[in-house]
C-alpha cells in the first residue's frame, strides 16, 4: 500500500473534513472512494469540461425533474 497526498487551502480542507464527518466517513475514506471510482470509470466519474452552457430552468418542478434525471443517469453509469 502507498500513501497519496495533496495540498489544499485550509478552508477547503476544513470544509472537506466537515462534509465527510456529516456523511459519516473520513477524508481518507472519501479519497479512497474517489480513487476507486476514478479507476473503475477509467477517468473522472463525472463530466469534465472547459465550458458549460447552462440554461435557466422555467420553474421549480423543471429543476426537480432535471435533478432526478441527472441522478438516475449517474447511478446507471456507476454500475
C-alpha positions in Angstrom: 0.0 0.0 0.0 1.3 3.5 -0.8 0.3 6.9 0.6 -1.0 9.6 -1.8 -1.0 13.2 -0.5 -2.1 16.6 -1.9 -2.1 20.1 -0.6 -5.2 22.3 -0.5 -6.1 25.6 1.2 -7.0 25.5 4.9 -10.7 26.5 4.1 -11.0 23.7 1.5 -9.6 21.1 3.9 -11.8 22.1 6.7 -14.9 22.0 4.5 -13.9 18.6 3.2 -13.4 17.3 6.7 -16.7 18.7 7.9 -18.7 17.3 4.9 -17.1 13.8 5.3 -17.9 13.9 9.0 -21.5 14.7 8.2 -21.6 11.9 5.8 -20.3 9.5 8.4 -17.0 8.8 6.8 -13.5 10.2 6.9 -11.4 12.3 4.5 -9.2 9.3 3.8 -12.1 7.0 3.0 -13.6 9.7 0.7 -10.3 9.9 -1.2 -10.2 6.1 -1.4 -13.7 6.0 -2.8 -12.9 8.7 -5.3 -9.8 6.9 -6.5 -11.6 3.5 -6.8 -14.4 5.2 -8.7 -12.0 7.1 -10.9 -10.2 3.8 -11.8 -13.5 2.0 -12.4 -14.5 4.7 -14.8 -11.1 4.9 -16.4 -11.2 8.7 -15.7 -13.3 11.1 -13.8 -16.7 9.8 -12.6 -18.4 12.9 -13.9 -18.2 15.2 -16.9 -15.1 17.3 -17.2 -15.4 20.3 -19.5 -13.9 23.7 -20.0 -17.2 25.4 -20.6 -20.8 24.7 -19.6 -23.7 26.2 -21.4 -26.3 26.4 -18.6 -29.9 27.4 -19.4 -32.2 28.8 -16.7 -35.0 26.5 -15.7 -38.5 27.8 -16.0 -39.8 26.7 -12.6 -39.0 24.5 -9.6 -40.7 21.4 -11.0 -38.4 21.5 -14.0 -35.4 21.8 -11.7 -36.6 18.8 -9.7 -37.1 16.7 -12.9 -33.7 17.7 -14.1 -32.0 16.7 -10.8 -33.9 13.4 -10.8 -32.8 12.6 -14.4 -29.2 13.5 -13.7 -29.2 11.4 -10.5 -30.7 8.4 -12.4 -28.0 8.8 -15.1 -25.2 9.0 -12.6 -26.5 5.8 -10.9 -26.8 4.0 -14.2 -23.3 4.9 -15.2 -21.9 3.9 -11.7 -22.8 0.3 -12.2 
